Amino acid sequence: MSEEPLAGGDDDARALLGQEPTLTAAEVAARAGMPLPQARRLWRTLGFPERGDERAYNEDDVAAMAAVAEFIATGLIDFDLALNVVRGAGLSMARLADWEVGALIQRIEEAFVEGGGDAPTPTEAADWALEKYGAQFEVVLLYAWRRHLAAAVARLESTRAIDADPHTTALTVGFADIVSFTALSNELSREKIGDLVEVFEARCGDVIASNGGRLIKSMGDAVLFVNADALAAFATAEGIINVVGRDKRMPDVRIGLATGSVVMRLGDVFGPPVNLAARLTAVARRNRVIVDHETAGLLPTDQVETRPLPARPMRGFGVMEPLTARRV
């Protein structure tokens, strides 16, 4: 499983990459059939620092650049579109790598000590994990990518069935955040605050998936999600409150829901409902769901009761009248 071919150069990186860096950037670009400025741009877009004229690159770099060059040569995509795709891969893999290191390395170090050995260095622990379980990780990565690709195509199909613009669709957007997270961060140790964020994200992700939603992004103390209909979004919000806010070991949460047209690009969503959902959390009471009028109008009155709150100014939206929502 090749990681960050350009960020290394020292012995630790070489051990993880499995190859000695023997090539310069110019040699990689020439062998890949790509202009050097384009190759450098692709490396930066992937999130890797340039290494000038050093021999800091290997055969995996040639293979990766050649694959992109061949794709561009087909004429299906141009260089700018290739950069967009590559940027998504780089961002996703960088976060995944940090996630894996954070979750696994300490446990591997502890396991070595528990077995009576010396604690390995982080590089030794990572090298051991790759050698022993790298093939399994790659199977899961490919499986998850194909599954998510199928889901993304299905979303595009359903969107085109109701809207001529494949990037714009009507969704209910939810924003859930932890109450008083800054104060908690000052009170808890780094390890405990990390555990708190991990549990919060995991529980929210589970609830969102269970209700047919999609986790768009996690910001540590908050998550942004979407659902195709308002009732499913309310069920998601209700579920997050139940598994986080109602747990005495966890902090309280606030959730805002807003419905409308959003633009979906590069795995993210944009538009007024996204901003409004975030604004609504600022007026929500602890462990309560606040919605806009659009969402309220879509919730079945025999299942969900909504009640207007006093009108108040909301940055970017003027004076608005939010509503509380609760199960009947």
N, C-alpha and C positions, 0 to 999 in steps of 0.2 A: 504494500500500500504506500505509494510514493507521496511524500509530504514536502512542501515548500522547497523546491529544488534550488531556489536562488537565495534563500535567507541564511543558509548555512555557510560552509566554508571551513568551519572548525571540525575537530575530530568527532564531536558529538553528532553534528548534523550528518557527517559522512557515514557514521555507524547506522543511523536511522534510514538514510537514503539507500544504503546498500551498494553504492557505486562511488568510485573516486571521481571528483570533478576534474576532467581533463580538457574541457573545451572552453573557448571564449564565446562571448555573446555573438560575435561576428561569424564564428565557425558554425554555431548552432543555427543562426538565421540562414546562412548559405546552404547548409545541408537540408534544411527544412523547406527551401525554396521560397523564402519570405524576405522582403526588404528588412534590413536591420532596424530602422526606425519603427516599423510595424511590430517587429518581435519585441522590442523594448517596451512599446506601448502595451502590448498584450501581457507581458510579465508584470508591469505596474498595475494593470487592471485586475490581474489575478491576486494582487496584494503582495507581490514579492519585490523586494528592493533590488535595484540594479547593482551589478558588481563591476561596472566599468569594463576594462580589458582583462580582468583577472580570468584565470582558468577556473571558473566557479560553477561550470555547468556539466551535465552528463548526458548520456544517451536518452534518458527519459525526457529531458528537455527538448531534444531533437524530435522525438516521437510526438510529443504534445504539440509543438509548433507546426510540425508537418501535417498533423491531423487537421488543425485549424486552416492551414494554407490550402489543403485539398478541398475542404468544405467550401471555402471562398471561391476556389477555382471552378466549382460546379456552376457558379452563377446564381445559385439559389439565394445566397445571402451576400451582402457586401461587408466590408471591413467594420463599418460602424455597427451593424447588427451583430457581427461576431463579438465585438466588444461588449455589447449588452448581455449576450449569453454568457460570456466569460466572466463578466462582473458578478453575475448571479452565482456562478459556480464558485468563484473565489470567496465571496462573502459567506456562502453556505458552508463551504469546506473549512474556512477559518474558524467559524463559530463551532462547527462540529468537532474540529481538532481540539479547541480549547475545552469544550464540554467533555470530550473523552479523557483528556489529560486530567482535568479537575476531578472527574468521577473515578478514574481507575488508578492513577499513579500512586496516590496515598494508600489505597487498599492493597496494591501489590507490595509496596514497601512494608506495610504492616504484616502481610502474609509471610514475607521472607523472615522478618524478625520473629514472628510467632513460631516459625519452623526451626528456629535456632540459628539462623544465619545472620549475616550483617545486612543492614539496610542498604539496598542498592541506590545508586544515584538515580535521579529522574530519567536520565538517558538510558541507563541500564534497565530500569523498569519498563520503559517504553519499548526498548529493543526486545526484551523478553516477551512482552505482550504481543508484539507484531509477529515474532517468530512462532509463538504458540497458537495465537488466535487470529492472526491477520487474515487468513483465508476466510474464516467465518465472518469477520467484520465486513469484508468485501462482498460476501453473499448478501448480507443484510442491507448494505448500502445500495447495491443494484436492485434488490427487491423493493426497497422503500422508494427508490427513484422511479421505477416502472409503475408502481401502484399510484404514486402521486401524479405521474404523467397521465395515467388513465383518468384520474379524477379531474385533472385540469382540463383535459379534452372534453370530458362530460359536461363540465361547467360551461365551457365555450359553446358546446352544442345547444345547451338549454338557453343560454343567453341569446344566441342568434335566432332561436325560435320565437323570441318575443321582442327583439330589438335589433335594428339594422347595424348598430355599432357594437362590435364584439367586445369592446373594452369598457362599455358602460352598461350598468345593470342596476336594478332596484334591489337593495338589501337592507336588512336591519343590522345596524352596527352597534356593538356593545363595547363599553370601556369599563373595566373593573380595576380599582386600585385599593391598595392597603391604606387604612387610615393611620395618620401620624407616623408614616414610615421614617421620616427624617429623625424624629425623636427616638424611635426604636433603634435606628442605626447608631445613634450616639450612646445608647444604653447597653446594647448587646455586643458581645465579642464578634470579631470577624467571622469566626467559625459558625457561631450561632446565627448570625444574620445571613450567612451563605446557606445554611440549612433551611432557614425560614423561607428564603426566596425559592429554593429548590422545591420545597413542599408546595408552596403557593403555585408555582408554575405547573407542577405535575398534576395537582388536583384540578386546577382550572382547565388544563389540556384534556384531562379525562372527561370532565363534564361537558366541555365544548364538543368533543368527538361523539360522546354518547347522545347528544341532542342534534346530531347532523350538522353541526357548525364547523367553522374553520378558524383555527388560531392563526391570526395574521402576524402578530409580533408580541414578544414579551419584553418588557422594559424593567425587569427586576421587581419593582413595586407595583406594576400594573400590567394588564394584558388587554390586547385589542382583538376582538373576534367578530365574525359576521355569521348571520344565518339567513337562509333564503326567505323565511317568513317571520312575522313579528311574534307569534305564539311560541315558536321554537326558540327564538332569542330570549323571550321572557323565561322559558323553562331553563335555558342555559344560565341566565342571571340568578334565578331562584336556586339552581343547583350549586352555583359557586358560593352563594350565601350559606347554604346548608353545610357544605363540606369545609368551608373556610371560616366564615363569620360566626357560625354556631359552634365551632370547636373552641373550647375554652383555652386550648393550648396555642391557638392561632389568633392573630389580630383581627379586628373588624374590617369589613370591606364596604365600599360604596360602588354602586353600578349605575351607569347611565346608558339608555338605549335611544337611538334615533334612526329614523327610516327615511330613505330617499335614494336618489341616483348617485352612484359612486363610480369612479373610474378605477379599473383594476389593471395594474401594470406591474410587471417585474415582481410578482408575489406580494404586492402591497395594495392598499386601497386608499383612494384620495377623494375628497369632496366634502361639502358641508356637513353631511351626517356624521362623518368621522370626527370633525372638530366639535360638533354639537354634543355628541355622546361624551366626549372628554369634558366639555364645559358642564354638562349636567351632573357629573360626579361631584362637582364643587358645591352643589346645593343639596346633595343627597344626605340623608341621615345615615347613621351607622347601620349596616346590614339592611338597607332599603334599596329598592329599585326606583329610579326616576326616569320618566319617558317624555318624549315630545308628543305633540298632538297627532302627528302623522302615525306614530307607533300606536298611540292610544286608540285611534280610530280603527286599527286593524286587529285589535285584541278582542276576542269574543267576550261579550259582557256577562255571559253565563259562567265564564271560567275565571275571568280576571276583572277586578274592580279598579277603576282609576279615579283619582280625586285631584282636582286642580289645586295648585299651591299659589300663593300670592305672586303676582307678576314681579319680575326683577330684571335688571339689565344683565345681559350676557355678552361678554367681549366678542365682537365680530358679528353679533346677531341682533343687537338692539334689545329692547324690552320684550321678554318672553314670559309665558306662563307655563312652567313645567308641571308635570303631573306625577303623583305617586302611583305605583301599581302594586297590587297584592292579589294573591289567589283568593277566590271567593270561598 
